[in-house]
Amino acid sequence: MIPCEELFNIFKKNDLDFFTGVPDSTFKDWMSFLSDENNRRLSNIIACNECEATAIAAGYYLSNNKIPVVYLQNSGEGKTVNPLTSLCDREVYSIPLILMIGWRGQPGIPDEPQHKKMGRITLSLLDVLEIPYRILSEDLEEIKAQIKEVKEMVERESRPVAIIIKSGLLEKYSSKIETNNNYEMNREDAIKIIINNLKGSEIVVSTTGKTSRELFEYRKKLGQETRDFYTVGSMGCASSLGFSIALQKTNKRVIIFDGDGAAIMQMGAIATIGHYKPKNFFHFIFDNESHDSTGGQPTVSKTLNFEKIALASGYSYGKTIKNKQELEEEIKSLDKLAGPAMIVVKVNKGSRQDLGRPTKTPLENKDSFMEFLKS
């Protein structure tokens, strides 16, 4: 395993000190290191999504004639196809940059179902995009040679080149920055309060990561049949999925369990929802100002106001809640509200150490969810 400080020193020696991207659990310790060192020895911009990160990197290169590094999980590799082919490609603007890609779902290594396909095609997709890559070694001396080679290739050929990071490559790193929020609730508390105060006929769609895991476990604890839709991948898409269901099932209240990082990643969905105004759509955002499922790296939610964004986009109602009593009262008053409504619940980051994962496969979840929609 390689210490984060050692990896940074190799990047620095090659004059690579500008980083931007979307956090990934494959190298969550590296992400914590970048957050600690931001503006001290390097520049790090956590982007809303991988397309934005690629454009930010391109702007950095155009401004400084220096090579940027874009970090992302391989799930985001598909998202970058457009800017990589229509902005950075050598047949367009020929923008040199380094992609640092975390390899979830690596063949032969057990992982979650949403990572299996992308894990299998990660390298072949890079081949299709005609992007050279190097799988980072576990040997420090070889890593030095690989990063030097990649940097020279990027400069010489003025093109994107990828570095693939396997899970477990980097040593654990403990952040020096304390970012706890000190709110009354954590996300799991808020989920329990909402579920306890619903009538039971509502359609619930939850975002990827720990939100879906906590919802599944609580339904199981209550002995309730799991009838919610767990958006185990497709970060940021839960609200759009639920929006479409709300348009089809107008006699049912549709509840979205979203996260701040996911909502920010696909913030354009808020504009679409506000435009079409489904009255049965209720959008809960659990805002802990972090990418909790990938290690707790900060999002930009601390400096934005979801409530005002929703109202300005056409939502009929918006409110921010910070304690249990307010949340209980809000759920009980949903009958009086016409959607689309956004309720932002400020929560602390973090989760239980023993938090499990859904025991149903995605296909089983889909089938039981569709049966529930028929009822």
N, C-alpha and C positions, 0 to 999 in steps of 0.2 A: 504493500500500500504506500501511496505517495503523499507526503504532507502537503497541504494547500500552499504553505509558504514556499516550498520548493518549486511547485508548479508555477506559482506567480513569478519567482525569480527567473525561471526559464523564459516565460513570456516577456518579462521586463528586459532581459538580456537581448531579446529579439525586437525590442522597441514596440512591444504590443501591450499597451496600457489603457486602451479604450474598449469597454465591454458594454453590450446591451443585449437584452433578450427577455425571455420568459422563464422563470425558475423551473427546475426539474429535480425530482427526488433522486435521480441517479447520481447527481453531484450536488446534493443539498448542502454539504459541508463547504464546497467551493463557493456556493452562493452566499453562505453566511460570511465567509472570508471576504468576498467582494463587497458586501454591505459594510463590513467593518472598515475596509480600506478605502471606501469611496471618498474621493476628493482629498485624500491624504497622499496615497502613492499611485492611485489610478482613478479613472472615471468609470462609473457604472450607472447605467440608466435601465431600470426595470421597465420594460415596455408593456403596453396593454395586450399586444398579441405579436405573433412572430412576423407578420407582414410589416407591422409598424417598426419592429426592431431592425428588419432588413433595410427599410428606408432610412431609419436613423443612422445606421452604419454607413449607408451610401452618402448621406449628407456629411458625415464626419470625414469620409475620404475626400469628397469634393472640396471641403473646406481646408483640410490640412495635408492632403497628399500622403496620409499615413494609413496603415492597415488597421481596420477595426475587427473585433471579434464578436460574433453573434452567437449567444448560447441559447439552446432550446432542447426540449425533449423531442425524440423522433416523431411523436404524434404531430408536432408542429411543422415537421418537414413538409408534409402535404400542404400546409397553409402557405408556406413560403414559395410554392411553385410559381405563382404569378410574378412576384417581384424578382425572383431569381431568373426567370426566363424573359421577362419583358423590361426589366430595369438593369439588372447586373450582368446579364449574359454578354459574351464577347461580340455577339452580332447586334447588340443594341448599344449600351453605354460602357460595357466592359469595365465593371466596377470590381476591384479586387477586395475580397474580404474573406475571413476565416469563419467557417461554421463549426461551432463546438456542440456536437449532438450527443445527447444522452441516449444510450441504446436500451430502452425498455423492450421487453418481449424478445430478448435475444434468443434465437433458436437453441433449444436444449436446456434453457434455464426457466423454471416455473415463474409465471407472472399472471397478472389479471387478464381476463378474456379480451378486454378492449385494446390490449397491447400486442396480442399475438400476431395479427395480420401485419401491422406496421413493423413489428420487430422482424418478421420474416422478410419483408420487402425493403427494409431500410437501405441496404447497400445497393440492391438492384434499381431502386428509385433514383439514387444518386447516379448510377450508370446511365439511366435513361435521360437524366438532366445533363449528362456529360460533365459532371462535377467530380473531379478526382478526390480521393479520400485516403486517409491513413487511420487504421485502428490503433489507438494509443497503447503502447506497450506497458507492461508492469515494471519494467526495468528503467530506473532513473536515467542512466546514461543513454539508453536507446530513445527515451522520451526527448531528451535534449536534441538528439540528431533528427528526430521526426519533426519537431516543431520548427527547427531551423530549416529543414527541407521544405516544409509546407509554406513557411514565410517566403522563402526564396522563389518557390513555384508561383505563389500568388502575385508577387511583384513582377516576376519575369513574364508571366502569361496574362497578367491583368484580368483575373477571373476569380470566382469563388472556389475555395477548396475546403474540404471538410475534415475535421478531426472527430473520430468516433470514440466516445467514452463508455467503457463497460461499467456495469454496476460493481461497487466495491473497490474501485481503483484508488479512491482518495481516502486518506485517513480522516477520522472524525475530528471536527473542528467545533469548538464551543464559542459562540458569538460573545463578544465583549460588550455589545450594546443591549441594554435591557429595554424591551418594548412592550411590557405588559400594560393593559389599558385600565384595569381596576373598575370594570363595570360590574353590575350586580349578577349578571347571567353569563354563562358560557353558551355555546351554540346548542349543546345537547339539552340544557335547561329550557331554552326557548322552544326547541322542537317539541319537548314533552308538554309544555304549557299549551302550545297551539293544538296539538293532537287531542289533548284532554278536553279542550273546549270546542272542538268541532262537532258537528252533528253525526258524522259518519258516512254521509252520502257524497261528500266532496271528492273531487278528483285531485289527487296530489301528485305533482311531478317534482322530483328533487334533482339538484345538480350533482355533478360528479364529485368524487372524493369522499371526505369524511361525513358530509351532510347526508348522503344516501346511506352510508354505513350506520350512522346513528339512528336515522329514521327506521331502517330495517330492524335494527336490534330492539328498538322500543316497541314496534308493532309485535315483534316476537315475544317480548316480555309481557305484553298485554294479552297475549294469546289470540291476537287478531290475525286473520288471514292477510298475507301481504298482497295488497291490491294496488299499491302505488307504483309509479314508473320511476325506476332508478336510472338516471342518465349517467351510466358508469363511465362513459368517455365523452367526446364531443363537448369539451369545456366551453361554457358560455351559451350553449344551445337549448338549455332547459326552458327558458322563457319563450323562445320561438316555438318549441314543440308544444308547450302548454297553451300558447296563444292560438295555434291552429286547432287544437282540441276544443278550446273554448268556443271557437266559431262554429264547430260542428255540433257540440253538445250544449246548446244555449240554455237548456233547462237544468244544467248542473253547474255548481260553483267549482271553478278550477283554481287550485292553490299551487303556487310555485314556491319552492324552497330554493333560494339562490344564494350565492356567495358574492362578496364584493369583488374578488378577483375575476370570477366568472362573468359577472354582470358588466364589469369594465371591459373585458375581452371582446364582448359582442354588444357594445353599448348602442349600436345602431338599431338593435331589436326594439329598444324602448321607443324609438321614433315610429317604427312600424305599428307597434301595439297601440301607441297613443293616437295614431292616425285612424285606425279601424275601430277603436273604442269598444272592445267586447265588455259588456256590462257585468259578465260573470267571471272576470279575470282578476285575481288577487295575488299580487307579486310581493313575496316576503324576501328581503335581502338580509342575511345574517352578516353584519359588517364587523369583522374583527381586524380590519386594516392589514390583512396578511394573506399570503398564499399558504394556508394552514396545512394542506395535504402534501405539500412538497418541502416542508421544513420551516414554515413560519416566516418566509421572506416578506418584506413589506410590499403592499400595493400602494397606489396613489390615492386611495379612498379618503385618507386623512385630510386632503385638501380639496375634496369635491363634495357636493351636496346632492345625493341621489334624489331626495325628495323634490328639490327645485327642478332638477333635470327632468324628472317624470312629469311634473306639472307643466313645465315649459314645452314638453313633447306631446301634450294632449291627454295625459292621464287625468281622470276626474278627481282623484284624491291622492294625497301624499302625507305621510307622517313619519317622524323618527321617534323611536321608543328606546328608553334606557333602563327600564326596571320591570319587574315581574307583574306588578299590579297594573301598570299601564298596558302591558301586553294582554293580560287576561281581559281587561275591559275592552280592548280593541277587537279581540276575537269575538266577544259576545255582541259587539255592535256591527258585525259584518252584514247582518241582514238589512241594516239601514243604509248601507253603502252601495252605490252604483259604481261598477268598475269602468275602466281599468283603475285599480287602486294599488299604490305601492306603500308598503309598511317596512321601513328600515329598522332593524333590530340591532342595536349596538351591543356587541358581546366581546368577551375576552377570547383571545386565541388559545389554542391548545385543545387536547382531547384526552380521554382515558387511555392509559397504557394498554389495557386489555381490550380495546375496541376491536370487534371482529369485522367480518365482511359478509355480504349477503351469501346465503347458502344455496339460493336458487341461481341457476344459470340465466344469462340474459334472455335466452329463448323462452325459458319457463316464466320469467318475469313478464315478458311480452304477452304470452298466452293468458296468464292470469289477469293481467291488466286489461286486455281486450275483452275478456269475459266480464270483468267488472263494469266496463263501459257499456256493455249490452244490457246490464241489469237495470 
